[in-house]
């Protein structure tokens, strides 16, 4: 009876070790998992908006890749209007820095939270959604 209990305990432990250890079958040793964007990358992207480079900012948006040029120009104009309204309501944004990233499970989509500093030294945190397009990080 003791021998059966010992055998059962050993089998249970082996199953637990196997289950917890996982398997690497079907995975490419993290080749398919992109590295998270860097703070410098996100700040550079958002600085195009802060500096009034709206067409460059829009070019970074993955969601506009298949849109016609006229639509992209409209989006750049919309960013310009938004920026102008932001200045009137608050003040001019002068700098940004990364607060944190929140990523999805497969690390192909992240929410970047940026702290935006204004000329009057006030600040706010804004959400900048980003997506990995298979080769690089882009604005959603």
N, C-alpha and C positions, 0 to 999 in steps of 0.2 A: 504494500500500500504506500509506504514512504517512497519507494522507487517510482511509482506512478505519479505521485505528487511532484517529485523532483523533475521527472521527465516532462510533465505538463508545465511546470514553471519555466523550464529551459526553453520549451517550444514557444511559450508565450513571450518570453524575452526576445527570442530570435525574430518572431513576427513583429514585435514592437520596433526593434532595431531596423528591420527591413522597411517597415512602413514609414518610420521617421527619416530614414536615410534618403528616401526618394530615389528617383531614377533620372538619369540624364538622357535617356533614349528620346529621340525626336527633337532634341534641342541642339543648337549650334554653339555651345559653350559661350553664351551671352553675346554671340555675334549679332543676333537679331534685336538685342536690346540696346537702344541708343543711349549715349551719355546725355544726362540732363543738360539743358543750355546753361552757359555760364552767366554770371552776373554781368560781365562786360558785354556779352552778346545781347542780352535783354535791354540793358541800358542804352546801348548803341541804337537798337531798333526804336526805342521810345524817344530818344533824343532827336530823331528825324522829325517827329511830330512837334516836339518842344521848339525846335529850330525853324519851324515853318516849311520843312521839306516834305510837303504833303504827298506829292507824287511818289517820292522814294518810300515814304511810310506805307502808302497803298500798295506799292510793288511787293512789299514784304508779306502781304495778306494772301495766304494759300487759297482762301475761298473765292478770290477774284481771278484766279489763273485762267479760267476759260471764259471770262467775261470780255465783251468787246471794249475797245479802247475808249469809246464814248462813255461807257458805264464807269470805267476806271477813273476817267476825268471827273465825272459827276461825284464819285466817291471822294476824290481828292478835294473837290470844292466843298463837299459836306464836312470833311475834316477841318478845312480852313474856317468854315462858319462855326463849327463846334469850338475851335480854338479861340476864335474871336469872342464868342459868347462866354466862354470860360474866363477870359481876361476881363470882360465887363462885369461878370458876376463876382469874381474872386480877386484875381490878380494874375500876372503873367507867370507861368511856370518857368523856373530857371534851372532846376536840376531834378534828377531822380536817382534812386538807389533801390536795390532789391531788398525787399522785406523778407520774403520767403517764397518757396515753390510748394505747390501741392500737386502731386502727380497721380495719374491713374495707375492701375495695377500693371499694365504692360509697358508703362513709361513712354507711350507714344503721344500723350496729351498731358500738358501741365498748365496749371493756372499760376501765373507769376503775379505776385502782389508787390507793387512798386510804391514806395513812399515818394510822392511828388512834393517838392519844395517850391514855394512861390516867392515872388519878390519881397512880399511883406513878412517873410520868414514863417508863415503858416505852412502847414503841410496836410496832405491827405493821402490815404492809401487807395490805389486803384488796382483793379483786376485786369490783367492782360492775358487772355487765353492764347496758348501756343500749341502747335501741332507739329509732330515729326512727319515729314512727307516722304520718308524713305531715304533721303540723302541729307537733309538739313532741317533745323528748327525754323518754323515760320510763324507769323502772327495768324491766328485763326481768322 
